């Protein structure tokens, strides 16, 4: 998938949400037509950029062009952190933790300084461990950091 196209689609949806008070509904096929792409590219952007971990609730309706409704989830700091903790089902890669940390900065859950410290503590270079242990240890460290923020 073209990264630039994904960014354009994401920005467009976010702009629609801002105009309509953090809630938007659209047809998957119409949006795909607008961006001259296939509907599966719209699905990709929605699943990777508008997930619950990123603070969104998505309803998808099949048939009739596949209407999609996206709503921004407004959570308190502690609720957001608890949501992240409960969403962690397996070991996390450095990239996955990085996305979660960046989202926490974007939603004013943590400061830039705290985010940098969290990133350093969960970085592959710091976790000088065999690959089969690295993600497990990173996940435990990240969960403990989150618990201590509550």
C-alpha positions as CSV (number, residue, x, y, z in Angstrom):
1,X,0.0,0.0,0.0
2,X,1.2,3.4,-0.9
3,X,2.2,5.1,2.4
4,X,1.5,8.6,1.1
5,X,-2.0,7.5,0.0
6,X,-2.6,6.0,3.5
7,X,-1.6,9.3,5.1
8,X,-3.9,11.3,2.7
9,X,-6.9,9.0,3.5
10,X,-6.2,9.3,7.3
11,X,-5.9,13.1,7.1
12,X,-9.1,13.3,5.1
13,X,-11.1,11.2,7.6
14,X,-9.7,13.2,10.5
15,X,-10.6,16.4,8.8
16,X,-14.2,15.1,8.3
17,X,-14.3,14.2,12.0
18,X,-13.2,17.7,13.1
19,X,-15.9,19.2,11.0
20,X,-18.5,17.0,12.5
21,X,-17.6,17.0,16.2
22,X,-15.4,13.9,16.3
23,X,-17.8,11.6,14.5
24,X,-18.1,10.6,10.9
25,X,-20.0,8.2,8.7
26,X,-19.2,7.5,5.0
27,X,-19.4,4.8,2.4
28,X,-16.3,2.7,1.9
29,X,-16.8,2.6,-1.9
30,X,-17.4,6.3,-2.2
31,X,-14.3,7.1,-0.3
32,X,-12.3,4.6,-2.4
33,X,-13.7,6.3,-5.5
34,X,-12.7,9.7,-4.1
35,X,-9.1,8.5,-3.7
36,X,-9.1,6.4,-6.9
37,X,-8.2,3.3,-5.0
38,X,-9.7,-0.1,-4.1
39,X,-12.0,-0.4,-1.1
40,X,-9.5,-2.8,0.6
41,X,-7.1,0.2,0.8
42,X,-9.8,2.1,2.8
43,X,-10.1,-1.0,5.1
44,X,-6.4,-1.0,5.6
45,X,-6.3,2.6,6.7
46,X,-9.2,2.2,9.0
47,X,-7.8,-1.0,10.7
48,X,-4.3,0.5,11.1
49,X,-5.0,4.2,11.9
50,X,-8.5,4.1,13.6
51,X,-8.2,1.3,16.0
52,X,-9.4,1.3,19.7
53,X,-5.7,1.5,20.7
54,X,-5.6,4.8,18.9
55,X,-8.7,6.1,20.5
56,X,-11.4,5.3,17.9
57,X,-14.5,3.2,17.8
58,X,-15.3,1.8,14.3
59,X,-18.6,0.3,13.2
60,X,-18.6,-1.3,9.8
61,X,-21.8,-2.3,7.9
62,X,-21.6,-4.8,5.1
63,X,-23.6,-4.4,1.9
64,X,-24.9,-1.2,0.2
65,X,-21.4,0.2,-0.3
66,X,-20.2,-0.7,3.1
67,X,-21.0,2.2,5.4
68,X,-18.4,3.0,8.1
69,X,-18.9,5.0,11.2
70,X,-15.9,6.2,13.2
71,X,-16.2,7.9,16.6
72,X,-13.4,9.3,18.7
73,X,-13.4,7.7,22.2
74,X,-13.0,10.3,24.9
75,X,-11.3,8.7,27.9
76,X,-9.7,10.1,31.1
77,X,-5.9,9.6,31.5
78,X,-6.4,6.6,33.8
79,X,-9.2,5.1,31.6
80,X,-7.0,5.4,28.5
81,X,-4.1,3.7,30.3
82,X,-6.3,0.9,31.5
83,X,-7.7,0.5,28.0
84,X,-4.1,0.1,26.7
85,X,-3.3,-2.4,29.4
86,X,-6.4,-4.5,28.6
87,X,-5.7,-4.4,24.9
88,X,-2.2,-5.9,25.3
89,X,-2.9,-9.6,24.4
90,X,0.6,-10.7,23.4
91,X,4.2,-9.7,23.4
92,X,4.9,-6.2,21.9
93,X,7.5,-5.2,19.4
94,X,9.5,-2.0,19.6
95,X,7.3,-0.6,16.8
96,X,4.0,-1.5,18.5
97,X,5.1,0.1,21.8
98,X,6.4,3.1,19.9
99,X,2.9,3.6,18.3
100,X,1.2,3.4,21.7
101,X,3.6,5.9,23.3
102,X,3.2,8.3,20.4
103,X,-0.6,8.0,20.7
104,X,-0.4,8.8,24.4
105,X,1.6,12.0,23.6
106,X,-0.9,13.0,20.9
107,X,-3.8,12.5,23.4
108,X,-2.0,14.4,26.2
109,X,-1.8,11.3,28.4
110,X,1.9,11.6,28.9
111,X,4.4,14.5,28.2
112,X,7.1,14.3,25.6
113,X,9.7,13.8,28.4
114,X,7.9,10.8,29.8
115,X,7.4,9.4,26.3
116,X,11.1,9.6,25.7
117,X,11.9,7.8,28.9
118,X,9.3,5.1,28.1
119,X,10.8,4.7,24.6
120,X,14.3,4.4,25.9
121,X,13.2,1.8,28.5
122,X,11.6,-0.4,25.8
123,X,14.1,0.1,23.1
124,X,15.7,-2.9,21.4
125,X,19.2,-1.5,22.0
126,X,18.6,-1.3,25.7
127,X,17.0,-4.8,25.8
128,X,20.2,-6.6,24.8
129,X,18.5,-10.0,25.0
130,X,18.0,-12.9,22.6
131,X,15.1,-12.2,20.2
132,X,12.8,-14.8,21.7
133,X,12.9,-13.0,25.1
134,X,13.1,-9.3,23.9
135,X,9.4,-8.7,23.2
136,X,8.3,-10.5,26.4
137,X,10.6,-8.4,28.6
138,X,9.6,-5.2,26.7
139,X,5.9,-6.0,27.3
140,X,6.5,-6.5,31.0
141,X,8.4,-3.3,31.3
142,X,5.8,-1.3,29.3
143,X,3.0,-2.7,31.4
144,X,4.8,-1.7,34.6
145,X,5.4,1.8,33.3
146,X,1.7,2.1,32.5
147,X,0.6,0.8,35.9
148,X,2.9,3.4,37.6
149,X,1.3,6.2,35.6
150,X,-2.1,5.5,37.1
